[in-house]
Amino acid sequence: MSDAGAPPELLTIRDFLRFAMSRFRAAKLAHGHGATSALDEAAFLILETLHLPVDDINPWLDAKLTRAERDELAKIIALRIKTRMPAAYLLQRTYMHGVPFYIDDRAIVPRSYIGELLFSDLFGGGDTSLTGNPEEVRSVLDLCTGSGCLAILAAGIFPNAEIDAADLSKDALDVARINLEQHGLSKRINLFDGDLFKPLQGRSYDLILANPPYVAAAEMAAFPPEYAREPAAAHAGGGDGLDIVRRILAEAPDHLNEAGGLLCEIGTGRHILEAEYPDLDFLWLDTEESQGEVFWLPRAAFSV
């Protein structure tokens, strides 16, 4: 497809959905930045470009498009293939659980199994809740916050909590500031610039959320272009991917209140952690798309 405009045969959203999906699959694009398949990413790209709700493309499939809309869609589909840049970067927009976030290539595209867990019964205040009543959680830390997405989600789930968010990347924190401002949370969420807990001396929390870099060096070397477009430091977890996770385990107890806990995403290194820390009673939490990639440790578990 040239930059001249859309092929004349493409008239409806259904046409463009099929066309984009075919082109994406032919180009062997990699997905996983808010969409896990060519179909999902094509739908997101089309709906967001047309300023339509991104939750369901079906009501719009037979809508006929103006020439300007058709040309705009053709352009962004071609750009996605040519640049191999994640759609979220091209649109400067992504969503987690229906919540919109600004994003650009200064920060990793927001995605985390922790987001799904926060909206589950595990933090809902019932009998299975890990933190008790959400209204009684008074302090939350989002470690390695990136774009600030988990801190922002936590602000809605724990209405009475003071929330801190820390990251080593000044660029990522600039993106987080944009999101805090857009969500009206600049005065409620405190941003800290520094390496893990270093800027947080003397502070402790009822809940620590951590989605640190956890990709092994060999896996990073084999990254497809889409993942290589993201800041390398947001992925790099050392030789086996767990260097930063180990530091978090060592330092977290000093920053957890007595009844507090650590919720940490670590990728696929469960067997490594269990072998290396046999005395830590990890509670592994599954999500719709993951098994054993997020653990929960209450403060008391570190005292064993």
C-alpha positions as CSV (number, residue, x, y, z in Angstrom):
1,M,0.0,0.0,0.0
2,S,1.4,3.4,-1.0
3,D,1.2,6.6,0.9
4,A,-1.2,7.9,-1.7
5,G,-4.3,6.8,0.1
6,A,-6.6,3.8,0.7
7,P,-7.3,1.2,-1.9
8,P,-10.7,2.1,-3.4
9,E,-12.1,-1.3,-2.6
10,L,-12.0,-0.6,1.1
11,L,-15.2,1.1,2.1
12,T,-16.2,0.0,5.5
13,I,-14.7,-0.7,8.9
14,R,-15.2,-4.4,8.2
15,D,-13.1,-4.0,5.0
16,F,-10.3,-2.3,6.9
17,L,-10.4,-4.8,9.8
18,R,-9.9,-7.7,7.4
19,F,-7.3,-5.8,5.4
20,A,-5.2,-4.8,8.4
21,M,-5.3,-8.2,9.9
22,S,-4.2,-9.8,6.6
23,R,-1.4,-7.3,6.2
24,F,-0.2,-7.7,9.8
25,R,-0.1,-11.5,9.5
26,A,1.7,-11.3,6.2
27,A,4.3,-9.0,7.7
28,K,4.7,-11.3,10.7
29,L,4.2,-8.5,13.2
30,A,4.7,-9.2,16.9
31,H,1.9,-8.4,19.3
32,G,1.6,-8.1,23.0
33,H,1.4,-4.4,23.8
34,G,-2.1,-4.3,24.9
35,A,-3.3,-6.6,22.1
36,T,-2.3,-10.2,21.9
37,S,-3.2,-11.0,18.3
38,A,-3.3,-9.4,14.8
39,L,-7.1,-9.2,15.1
40,D,-7.2,-7.4,18.4
41,E,-4.5,-5.0,17.4
42,A,-6.2,-4.2,14.1
43,A,-9.4,-3.5,15.9
44,F,-7.7,-1.3,18.4
45,L,-5.8,0.6,15.7
46,I,-9.0,1.2,13.7
47,L,-11.3,2.2,16.6
48,E,-8.8,4.5,18.3
49,T,-7.9,6.2,15.0
50,L,-11.6,6.8,14.3
51,H,-12.2,8.0,17.9
52,L,-14.7,5.2,18.6
53,P,-15.1,3.2,21.8
54,V,-12.4,0.5,21.8
55,D,-14.3,-2.1,23.8
56,D,-16.3,-3.6,20.9
57,I,-15.8,-3.2,17.1
58,N,-18.9,-5.1,16.1
59,P,-21.5,-2.3,16.2
60,W,-19.3,-0.4,13.7
61,L,-18.3,-3.1,11.2
62,D,-20.7,-2.0,8.4
63,A,-20.2,1.7,8.9
64,K,-19.0,3.4,5.6
65,L,-16.0,5.7,6.0
66,T,-15.3,9.0,4.5
67,R,-12.4,9.4,2.1
68,A,-10.4,11.2,4.8
69,E,-11.1,8.5,7.3
70,R,-10.1,5.8,4.8
71,D,-6.8,7.6,4.0
72,E,-6.1,8.0,7.7
73,L,-6.6,4.3,8.4
74,A,-4.5,3.3,5.3
75,K,-1.7,5.6,6.5
76,I,-1.5,4.2,10.1
77,I,-1.8,0.6,9.0
78,A,1.1,1.1,6.6
79,L,3.1,2.9,9.4
80,R,2.5,0.1,11.8
81,I,4.1,-2.3,9.3
82,K,6.9,-0.1,8.1
83,T,8.1,1.0,11.5
84,R,7.3,-2.1,13.5
85,M,6.4,0.3,16.3
86,P,3.6,-0.9,18.7
87,A,0.2,0.6,17.9
88,A,0.1,2.2,21.4
89,Y,3.1,4.3,20.5
90,L,1.7,5.3,17.1
91,L,-1.5,6.4,18.8
92,Q,0.0,7.6,22.0
93,R,-2.8,5.8,23.8
94,T,-3.5,2.5,25.5
95,Y,-5.9,1.1,28.0
96,M,-5.8,-1.2,31.0
97,H,-9.2,-2.5,32.2
98,G,-10.9,0.3,30.3
99,V,-8.8,3.0,31.8
100,P,-7.0,5.2,29.2
101,F,-3.3,6.1,29.4
102,Y,-1.0,8.3,27.5
103,I,2.1,6.6,26.3
104,D,5.1,7.2,24.1
105,D,8.5,5.5,23.6
106,R,10.0,7.1,26.7
107,A,8.3,4.4,28.8
108,I,7.3,0.7,28.3
109,V,3.8,0.2,27.0
110,P,1.5,-0.3,30.0
111,R,0.7,-4.0,30.6
112,S,0.8,-6.1,33.7
113,Y,-1.0,-9.0,35.2
114,I,-1.0,-7.0,38.4
115,G,-3.7,-4.8,36.9
116,E,-6.0,-7.8,36.5
117,L,-5.3,-9.0,40.0
118,L,-6.0,-5.6,41.5
119,F,-9.5,-5.7,40.1
120,S,-10.1,-9.3,41.4
121,D,-11.6,-10.5,44.7
122,L,-8.0,-10.7,46.0
123,F,-8.2,-7.0,46.7
124,G,-12.0,-6.6,47.0
125,G,-12.3,-6.7,50.7
126,G,-14.1,-10.1,51.0
127,D,-13.0,-13.3,52.7
128,T,-10.3,-13.9,50.0
129,S,-8.9,-10.4,50.1
130,L,-5.1,-10.3,50.7
131,T,-5.2,-6.7,52.1
132,G,-8.6,-6.7,53.9
133,N,-11.0,-3.8,53.3
134,P,-9.6,-1.6,50.5
135,E,-10.8,1.5,52.4
136,E,-8.4,0.6,55.2
137,V,-5.3,0.4,53.0
138,R,-3.5,3.7,53.9
139,S,-0.3,3.5,51.9
140,V,0.7,2.0,48.5
141,L,4.0,2.0,46.6
142,D,4.2,1.3,42.9
143,L,7.8,0.3,42.4
144,C,9.2,0.6,38.8
145,T,6.1,2.6,38.0
146,G,7.0,3.5,34.3
147,S,4.1,5.4,32.9
148,G,2.3,5.4,36.3
149,C,-0.5,3.0,35.2
150,L,-0.5,0.7,38.3
151,A,-0.3,3.7,40.7
152,I,-3.3,5.2,38.9
153,L,-5.3,2.0,39.0
154,A,-4.4,1.6,42.7
155,A,-5.7,5.1,43.4
156,G,-9.2,4.0,42.3
157,I,-9.1,0.7,44.2
158,F,-7.7,2.1,47.5
159,P,-9.6,5.4,47.9
160,N,-8.0,6.4,51.2
161,A,-4.4,5.4,50.4
162,E,-1.5,7.8,50.0
163,I,0.3,6.5,46.9
164,D,4.0,6.7,46.0
165,A,5.4,5.7,42.6
166,A,9.1,5.4,41.9
167,D,11.3,4.8,38.9
168,L,14.9,5.1,37.9
169,S,14.0,6.5,34.4
170,K,13.5,10.3,34.3
171,D,11.9,9.9,30.9
172,A,9.4,7.4,32.2
173,L,8.5,9.7,35.1
174,D,7.8,12.5,32.6
175,V,5.3,10.2,30.9
176,A,3.8,9.3,34.4
177,R,3.4,13.0,35.1
178,I,1.3,13.4,31.9
179,N,-0.9,10.5,33.0
180,L,-1.3,11.8,36.6
181,E,-2.3,15.2,35.2
182,Q,-4.8,13.7,32.8
183,H,-6.4,11.6,35.6
184,G,-6.4,14.5,38.1
185,L,-4.1,12.7,40.4
186,S,-1.0,14.9,40.5
187,K,-1.7,15.9,44.1
188,R,-2.5,12.4,45.3
189,I,0.3,10.3,43.8
190,N,3.9,11.2,44.7
191,L,6.6,10.5,42.1
192,F,10.1,9.5,43.2
193,D,13.1,9.5,41.0
194,G,15.6,6.9,42.0
195,D,16.8,3.3,42.0
196,L,14.2,1.0,43.6
197,F,13.8,1.9,47.3
198,K,16.7,4.4,47.5
199,P,14.5,7.6,47.3
200,L,12.0,6.1,49.8
201,Q,14.2,5.8,52.9
202,G,12.1,5.9,56.1
203,R,8.8,5.2,54.2
204,S,6.8,2.0,54.7
205,Y,3.6,0.7,53.1
206,D,0.6,-1.4,53.5
207,L,1.0,-2.6,49.9
208,I,3.9,-2.7,47.5
209,L,3.3,-3.3,43.8
210,A,6.3,-4.2,41.7
211,N,6.5,-4.9,38.0
212,P,10.2,-4.6,37.6
213,P,12.4,-5.4,34.5
214,Y,12.6,-9.2,34.4
215,V,13.6,-10.3,30.9
216,A,16.7,-12.5,30.7
217,A,19.6,-11.3,28.5
218,A,19.2,-14.1,26.0
219,E,15.5,-13.3,25.5
220,M,16.3,-9.6,25.0
221,A,18.8,-10.5,22.3
222,A,16.1,-12.3,20.5
223,F,13.5,-9.5,20.8
224,P,11.3,-8.8,17.8
225,P,11.4,-5.2,16.6
226,E,8.3,-4.2,18.5
227,Y,9.8,-5.1,21.9
228,A,13.1,-3.6,20.9
229,R,11.3,-0.3,20.3
230,E,10.7,0.0,24.1
231,P,13.3,1.3,26.5
232,A,15.8,-1.5,27.1
233,A,16.2,-0.7,30.8
234,A,12.5,-1.4,31.2
235,H,13.1,-5.0,30.2
236,A,16.7,-5.9,31.3
237,G,16.7,-8.2,34.3
238,G,20.2,-9.5,34.0
239,G,21.4,-13.0,33.0
240,D,18.4,-14.9,34.2
241,G,16.0,-12.0,34.4
242,L,15.7,-11.9,38.1
243,D,18.5,-9.6,39.3
244,I,16.1,-6.7,40.2
245,V,13.6,-9.1,41.7
246,R,16.3,-10.4,44.1
247,R,17.0,-6.8,45.1
248,I,13.3,-6.2,45.8
249,L,13.1,-9.3,47.9
250,A,16.1,-8.2,49.9
251,E,14.9,-4.6,50.5
252,A,11.1,-4.9,50.6
253,P,10.8,-6.0,54.3
254,D,12.2,-2.7,55.5
255,H,9.5,-0.9,53.6
256,L,6.5,-3.0,54.5
257,N,4.2,-2.3,57.5
258,E,3.5,-5.2,59.8
259,A,0.3,-6.2,58.0
260,G,1.6,-5.2,54.6
261,G,2.5,-7.3,51.6
262,L,4.4,-7.4,48.3
263,L,2.7,-8.1,45.0
264,C,5.4,-8.7,42.4
265,E,5.4,-9.7,38.7
266,I,8.5,-11.8,37.7
267,G,7.8,-13.4,34.3
268,T,8.6,-17.1,33.9
269,G,11.3,-17.5,36.6
270,R,9.2,-19.1,39.3
271,H,11.3,-22.3,39.4
272,I,14.5,-20.2,39.9
273,L,13.0,-18.2,42.8
274,E,11.5,-21.2,44.6
275,A,14.9,-23.0,44.4
276,E,16.8,-20.0,45.5
277,Y,14.5,-18.9,48.4
278,P,13.2,-22.2,49.8
279,D,12.2,-20.5,53.1
280,L,9.9,-18.0,51.4
281,D,6.3,-19.2,51.1
282,F,5.4,-17.6,47.8
283,L,1.7,-17.4,47.0
284,W,1.5,-17.6,43.2
285,L,-1.4,-15.9,41.6
286,D,-2.8,-16.9,38.2
287,T,-4.6,-14.6,35.8
288,E,-6.6,-15.3,32.6
289,E,-3.4,-15.3,30.6
290,S,-0.7,-16.2,33.1
291,Q,0.3,-19.0,35.5
292,G,2.8,-18.5,38.3
293,E,4.2,-15.1,37.0
294,V,3.0,-13.0,40.0
295,F,3.6,-13.7,43.6
296,W,2.3,-12.4,46.9
297,L,4.4,-12.3,50.1
298,P,3.0,-10.8,53.3
299,R,5.5,-9.0,55.6
300,A,5.3,-11.9,58.0
301,A,6.7,-14.3,55.4
302,F,10.1,-12.5,55.4
303,S,10.5,-13.2,59.1
304,V,10.6,-16.9,58.7
